[in-house]
């Protein structure tokens, strides 16, 4: 079992920056990647970004690369996402995820096994 705890959400003005962190505890055996999804009311959970645990390969949701940067610390079992030039449309609950997703389906929420409780990010206009 893996437990995930997010931190770093909050309120920011449009154009500002925010960083989110996720700390994983428990056995990381079988975890090949960690990532972030986000969700707004009434919508499905949307892929934001992911990073493979061993090689550090990164993946981003559509139009997010360039504004968002994901990184990991394998010694601390943490993943961090730096979000810059935030827009009101980035407002959502952001969830940390961990698991062994197949790379072709890394964007699918169904491929991830473990989830954090989520942290709210609100971007004001």
HELIX and SHEET records of a PDB file:
HELIX    1   1 UNK A   88  UNK A   90  5                                   3    
HELIX    2   2 UNK A  103  UNK A  105  5                                   3    
HELIX    3   3 UNK A  109  UNK A  111  5                                   3    
SHEET    1   A 4 UNK A   2  UNK A   7  0                                        
SHEET    2   A 4 UNK A  18  UNK A  26 -1                                        
SHEET    3   A 4 UNK A  78  UNK A  83 -1                                        
SHEET    4   A 4 UNK A  68  UNK A  73 -1                                        
SHEET    1   B 6 UNK A  10  UNK A  13  0                                        
SHEET    2   B 6 UNK A 119  UNK A 124  1                                        
SHEET    3   B 6 UNK A  92  UNK A  99 -1                                        
SHEET    4   B 6 UNK A  33  UNK A  39 -1                                        
SHEET    5   B 6 UNK A  46  UNK A  52 -1                                        
SHEET    6   B 6 UNK A  58  UNK A  60 -1                                        
SHEET    1   C 4 UNK A  10  UNK A  13  0                                        
SHEET    2   C 4 UNK A 119  UNK A 124  1                                        
SHEET    3   C 4 UNK A  92  UNK A  99 -1                                        
SHEET    4   C 4 UNK A 114  UNK A 115 -1                                        
END                                                                             
